[in-house]
Amino acid sequence: MMSVLPPVHPGEILREEYLVPLKLSAGGLAKKLNVPRTRIERLVSEQTAVTSDTALRLARFFNTTPEFWMNLQTSYDLKIESKTKAAEIAAIPVMTAA
């Protein structure tokens, strides 16, 4: 089943819902998370995915859960893949009960 909502990258959520309102730069956040600046820069520019390590750090800093960040990533990945592979997936037969 196709989702009506477009895929939203976790980096967009991080940027628009957290960094912008807090007036915090990607570099500033990276320093607080003790990760390379490029990791957060690439995430907020939607060039890379949230890893479990990053999810744990974001969850701690923003008082959320790692699952929140990982679920954002999983949802994004599934929406992108389902669009890319729609015909291939549709060609798979559905198993019926005997």
Stockholm file with secondary structure:
# STOCKHOLM 1.0

chainA/1-98         MMSVLPPVHPGEILREEYLVPLKLSAGGLAKKLNVPRTRIERLVSEQTAVTSDTALRLARFFNTTPEFWMNLQTSYDLKIESKTKAAEIAAIPVMTAA
#=GR chainA/1-98 SS CCCSSCCCCHHHHIIIIIIHHHTCCHHHHHHHHTSCHHHHHHHHTTSSCCCHHHHHHHHHHHTCCHHHHHHHHHHHHHHHHHHHTHHHHHTSCCCCCC
#=GC SS_cons        CCCSSCCCCHHHHIIIIIIHHHTCCHHHHHHHHTSCHHHHHHHHTTSSCCCHHHHHHHHHHHTCCHHHHHHHHHHHHHHHHHHHTHHHHHTSCCCCCC
//
